[in-house]
């Protein structure tokens, strides 16, 4: 196997593990907390996935990509797991936006 293909397979495996971790192991971690700490969230991952699909000529809309990353329709995930952001989270998010920009 050539190095480029191996790298692609390893990157894909790492992506699948990250998505599995967020879906199964840590659905309690809120997107706003991910945005505060890392500057990206599940929605970012789904957007990047959608962009990659489209770049490869595969039509994919936002909801299809979100279902891949969330492991279910986004509306279902929101109902099951998303909590209202606290004032503290909103303040931390605003501050983090400045540092991530």
N, CA, C and O of each residue as an XYZ file, in Angstrom:
404
protein
N       0.858     -1.177      0.000
C       0.000      0.000      0.000
C       0.899      1.233      0.000
O       1.887      1.297      0.730
N       0.541      2.203     -0.825
C       1.373      3.404     -0.876
C       1.123      4.297      0.333
O       0.084      4.210      0.987
N       2.087      5.145      0.612
C       2.063      5.984      1.812
C       0.867      6.929      1.819
O       0.238      7.118      2.861
N       0.549      7.519      0.685
C      -0.575      8.463      0.627
C      -1.889      7.763      0.954
O      -2.707      8.291      1.707
N      -2.089      6.585      0.394
C      -3.328      5.850      0.677
C      -3.370      5.435      2.143
O      -4.421      5.530      2.778
N      -2.262      4.983      2.683
C      -2.206      4.610      4.093
C      -2.527      5.812      4.982
O      -3.294      5.688      5.937
N      -1.948      6.968      4.677
C      -2.248      8.183      5.446
C      -3.729      8.502      5.397
O      -4.323      8.848      6.419
N      -4.332      8.390      4.223
C      -5.767      8.662      4.073
C      -6.582      7.692      4.916
O      -7.542      8.100      5.571
N      -6.219      6.431      4.910
C      -6.952      5.443      5.707
C      -6.795      5.698      7.207
O      -7.748      5.547      7.971
N      -5.595      6.084      7.619
C      -5.380      6.395      9.038
C      -6.159      7.640      9.447
O      -6.757      7.673     10.522
N      -6.153      8.653      8.603
C      -6.919      9.874      8.892
C      -8.403      9.564      8.966
O      -9.102     10.080      9.838
N      -8.892      8.728      8.061
C     -10.307      8.345      8.074
C     -10.652      7.585      9.344
O     -11.709      7.806      9.935
N      -9.772      6.698      9.763
C     -10.009      5.942     10.995
C     -10.050      6.874     12.199
O     -10.886      6.710     13.088
N      -9.149      7.851     12.230
C      -9.136      8.811     13.342
C     -10.416      9.647     13.334
O     -10.983      9.912     14.394
N     -10.876     10.063     12.162
C     -12.117     10.820     12.056
C     -13.292      9.978     12.552
O     -14.125     10.458     13.321
N     -13.353      8.720     12.110
C     -14.447      7.851     12.552
C     -14.424      7.667     14.063
O     -15.479      7.625     14.697
N     -13.246      7.559     14.640
C     -13.129      7.399     16.094
C     -13.573      8.663     16.823
O     -14.238      8.580     17.855
N     -13.212      9.827     16.297
C     -13.650     11.089     16.890
C     -15.171     11.195     16.849
O     -15.796     11.544     17.850
N     -15.760     10.901     15.712
C     -17.219     10.973     15.579
C     -17.885      9.979     16.534
O     -18.862     10.320     17.201
N     -17.361      8.753     16.602
C     -17.909      7.748     17.518
C     -17.799      8.231     18.963
O     -18.739      8.083     19.744
N     -16.675      8.796     19.309
C     -16.474      9.305     20.664
C     -17.520     10.373     20.995
O     -18.127     10.342     22.065
N     -17.726     11.306     20.083
C     -18.701     12.368     20.333
C     -20.130     11.843     20.337
O     -20.967     12.339     21.092
N     -20.423     10.838     19.498
C     -21.781     10.288     19.418
C     -22.096      9.390     20.601
O     -23.137      9.533     21.243
N     -21.191      8.464     20.886
C     -21.501      7.409     21.839
C     -20.939      7.647     23.241
O     -21.620      7.426     24.242
N     -19.696      8.098     23.292
C     -19.044      8.238     24.592
C     -19.362      9.563     25.272
O     -19.488      9.612     26.496
N     -19.491     10.627     24.505
C     -19.661     11.950     25.104
C     -20.757     12.798     24.441
O     -20.500     13.944     24.073
N     -21.961     12.260     24.285
C     -23.027     13.098     23.745
C     -23.404     14.222     24.704
O     -24.088     15.172     24.322
N     -22.951     14.108     25.961
C     -23.230     15.133     26.968
C     -22.415     16.400     26.741
O     -22.790     17.471     27.218
N     -21.310     16.290     26.021
C     -20.484     17.475     25.760
C     -21.235     18.367     24.775
O     -21.564     17.955     23.663
N     -21.491     19.567     25.201
C     -22.267     20.502     24.397
C     -21.402     21.147     23.321
O     -20.205     21.364     23.509
N     -22.033     21.448     22.193
C     -21.310     22.101     21.102
C     -20.696     23.421     21.541
O     -19.586     23.757     21.129
N     -21.404     24.165     22.366
C     -20.865     25.455     22.800
C     -19.573     25.250     23.596
O     -18.647     26.053     23.493
N     -19.511     24.179     24.388
C     -18.290     23.893     25.145
C     -17.138     23.535     24.206
O     -16.003     23.958     24.423
N     -17.432     22.761     23.169
C     -16.408     22.460     22.166
C     -15.922     23.741     21.488
O     -14.724     23.922     21.271
N     -16.852     24.617     21.161
C     -16.483     25.882     20.509
C     -15.625     26.741     21.433
O     -14.659     27.359     20.986
N     -15.968     26.782     22.707
C     -15.205     27.579     23.670
C     -13.775     27.045     23.770
O     -12.812     27.811     23.722
N     -13.648     25.736     23.909
C     -12.337     25.139     24.147
C     -11.502     24.944     22.879
O     -10.291     25.167     22.886
N     -12.151     24.529     21.805
C     -11.388     24.102     20.630
C     -11.630     24.946     19.381
O     -10.882     24.846     18.408
N     -12.662     25.767     19.405
C     -12.943     26.591     18.228
C     -13.652     25.836     17.114
O     -13.747     26.338     15.994
N     -14.152     24.636     17.405
C     -14.971     23.891     16.446
C     -15.933     23.011     17.227
O     -15.751     22.777     18.422
N     -16.966     22.523     16.532
C     -17.944     21.654     17.174
C     -18.428     20.613     16.170
O     -17.881     20.488     15.074
N     -19.441     19.885     16.551
C     -19.996     18.860     15.665
C     -20.502     19.467     14.362
O     -20.352     18.874     13.294
N     -21.102     20.653     14.456
C     -21.592     21.307     13.237
C     -20.439     21.640     12.297
O     -20.575     21.520     11.079
N     -19.311     22.054     12.854
C     -18.126     22.331     12.027
C     -17.677     21.055     11.330
O     -17.402     21.063     10.130
N     -17.602     19.957     12.083
C     -17.197     18.680     11.487
C     -18.128     18.291     10.350
O     -17.678     17.836      9.298
N     -19.422     18.470     10.562
C     -20.374     18.102      9.508
C     -20.229     19.018      8.293
O     -20.383     18.572      7.156
N     -19.938     20.280      8.527
C     -19.725     21.210      7.411
C     -18.472     20.815      6.628
O     -18.482     20.822      5.397
N     -17.404     20.474      7.331
C     -16.175     20.053      6.662
C     -16.409     18.767      5.877
O     -15.873     18.606      4.780
N     -17.208     17.848      6.430
C     -17.532     16.603      5.745
C     -18.319     16.902      4.472
O     -18.034     16.351      3.409
N     -19.301     17.771      4.591
C     -20.116     18.149      3.431
C     -19.245     18.794      2.356
O     -19.372     18.462      1.177
N     -18.375     19.698      2.746
C     -17.489     20.357      1.784
C     -16.592     19.347      1.066
O     -16.365     19.456     -0.139
N     -16.087     18.368      1.811
C     -15.236     17.340      1.204
C     -16.039     16.484      0.225
O     -15.554     16.148     -0.855
N     -17.261     16.136      0.605
C     -18.111     15.340     -0.294
C     -18.371     16.092     -1.592
O     -18.223     15.537     -2.681
N     -18.754     17.340     -1.473
C     -19.045     18.161     -2.655
C     -17.791     18.329     -3.512
O     -17.869     18.286     -4.740
N     -16.637     18.519     -2.874
C     -15.372     18.660     -3.617
C     -15.050     17.394     -4.406
O     -14.346     17.443     -5.415
N     -15.573     16.254     -3.936
C     -15.360     14.994     -4.643
C     -16.530     14.646     -5.566
O     -16.629     13.521     -6.056
N     -17.404     15.610     -5.797
C     -18.508     15.416     -6.727
C     -19.687     14.648     -6.168
O     -20.537     14.180     -6.926
N     -19.752     14.512     -4.848
C     -20.867     13.813     -4.218
C     -21.848     14.837     -3.659
O     -21.506     15.574     -2.734
N     -23.045     14.894     -4.198
C     -24.007     15.861     -3.665
C     -24.392     15.490     -2.235
O     -24.732     14.344     -1.944
N     -24.331     16.473     -1.362
C     -24.680     16.245      0.041
C     -25.150     17.564      0.624
O     -24.493     18.594      0.472
N     -26.302     17.521      1.297
C     -26.762     18.745      1.942
C     -26.347     18.755      3.405
O     -25.805     17.778      3.923
N     -26.609     19.866      4.052
C     -26.188     20.067      5.436
C     -26.784     19.011      6.366
O     -26.087     18.495      7.241
N     -28.046     18.690      6.189
C     -28.701     17.723      7.077
C     -28.140     16.322      6.896
O     -28.016     15.582      7.872
N     -27.802     15.946      5.679
C     -27.187     14.637      5.452
C     -25.844     14.557      6.177
O     -25.547     13.565      6.842
N     -25.044     15.600      6.043
C     -23.737     15.619      6.697
C     -23.892     15.613      8.211
O     -23.148     14.920      8.905
N     -24.834     16.366      8.724
C     -25.052     16.381     10.171
C     -25.471     15.014     10.689
O     -25.049     14.606     11.771
N     -26.291     14.305      9.931
C     -26.719     12.965     10.354
C     -25.530     12.019     10.460
O     -25.517     11.137     11.319
N     -24.541     12.190      9.607
C     -23.333     11.360      9.665
C     -22.555     11.662     10.939
O     -22.117     10.745     11.634
N     -22.384     12.934     11.245
C     -21.585     13.321     12.410
C     -22.346     13.098     13.715
O     -21.753     12.677     14.708
N     -23.627     13.369     13.727
C     -24.415     13.216     14.954
C     -24.921     11.789     15.167
O     -25.336     11.433     16.270
N     -24.886     10.977     14.116
C     -25.372      9.605     14.230
C     -26.882      9.492     14.238
O     -27.430      8.425     14.514
N     -27.545     10.574     13.940
C     -29.010     10.645     13.902
C     -29.359     12.008     13.310
O     -28.483     12.863     13.186
N     -30.604     12.223     12.949
C     -30.964     13.566     12.484
C     -30.632     14.612     13.559
O     -30.811     14.376     14.754
N     -30.149     15.759     13.106
C     -29.736     16.813     14.028
C     -30.864     17.205     14.973
O     -30.628     17.425     16.161
N     -32.082     17.293     14.460
C     -33.217     17.680     15.315
C     -33.424     16.672     16.444
O     -33.774     17.053     17.562
N     -33.210     15.398     16.157
C     -33.338     14.369     17.187
C     -32.231     14.510     18.237
O     -32.489     14.401     19.436
N     -30.996     14.752     17.779
C     -29.890     14.937     18.713
C     -30.147     16.133     19.628
O     -29.921     16.066     20.836
N     -30.625     17.234     19.031
C     -30.911     18.427     19.833
C     -31.931     18.116     20.920
O     -31.770     18.534     22.067
N     -32.967     17.391     20.564
C     -34.004     17.054     21.535
C     -33.456     16.175     22.650
O     -33.797     16.368     23.817
N     -32.615     15.218     22.301
C     -32.080     14.279     23.290
C     -30.967     14.869     24.152
O     -30.903     14.595     25.351
N     -30.084     15.682     23.551
C     -28.842     16.019     24.237
C     -28.551     17.511     24.437
O     -27.841     17.873     25.376
N     -29.079     18.371     23.585
C     -28.693     19.782     23.680
C     -29.437     20.483     24.801
O     -30.660     20.401     24.917
N     -28.658     21.177     25.623
C     -29.234     21.982     26.704
C     -29.118     23.458     26.339
O     -28.303     23.851     25.505
N     -29.938     24.242     26.973
C     -29.872     25.693     26.795
C     -28.525     26.183     27.333
O     -28.094     25.780     28.413
N     -27.878     27.045     26.577
C     -26.590     27.591     27.024
C     -26.809     28.476     28.251
O     -27.769     29.243     28.328
N     -25.899     28.345     29.193
C     -25.965     29.163     30.392
C     -25.377     30.544     30.107
O     -24.650     30.711     29.127
N     -25.676     31.532     30.943
C     -25.048     32.843     30.764
C     -23.513     32.748     30.797
O     -22.823     33.461     30.069
N     -22.998     31.862     31.649
C     -21.544     31.683     31.735
C     -20.975     31.113     30.428
O     -19.922     31.550     29.963
N     -21.666     30.149     29.848
C     -21.217     29.584     28.577
C     -21.254     30.635     27.470
O     -20.333     30.728     26.660
N     -22.315     31.414     27.446
C     -22.432     32.455     26.418
C     -21.321     33.489     26.553
O     -20.764     33.936     25.551
N     -20.996     33.870     27.782
C     -19.914     34.825     28.009
C     -18.570     34.220     27.606
O     -17.753     34.885     26.969
N     -18.343     32.961     27.976
C     -17.096     32.286     27.608
C     -16.998     32.119     26.089
O     -15.914     32.246     25.518
N     -18.122     31.837     25.441
C     -18.145     31.710     23.983
C     -17.784     33.037     23.324
O     -16.991     33.069     22.382
N     -18.355     34.119     23.809
C     -18.052     35.450     23.248
C     -16.572     35.754     23.403
O     -15.947     36.256     22.469
N     -16.003     35.461     24.556
C     -14.582     35.698     24.787
C     -13.727     34.799     23.898
O     -12.706     35.232     23.363
N     -14.150     33.550     23.747
C     -13.382     32.603     22.938
C     -13.409     32.988     21.461
O     -12.429     32.776     20.747
N     -14.514     33.546     21.007
C     -14.602     33.972     19.604
C     -13.520     34.966     19.274
O     -12.972     34.945     18.172
N     -13.203     35.832     20.205
C     -12.151     36.835     19.992
C     -10.790     36.169     19.876
O      -9.968     36.569     19.052
N     -10.547     35.148     20.704
C      -9.225     34.507     20.691
C      -9.071     33.495     19.572
O      -7.950     33.202     19.156
N     -10.189     32.948     19.070
C     -10.111     31.973     17.988
C     -10.103     32.637     16.615
O      -9.810     31.988     15.611
N     -10.418     33.906     16.572
C     -10.521     34.601     15.274
C      -9.179     34.820     14.629
O      -9.103     35.389     13.540
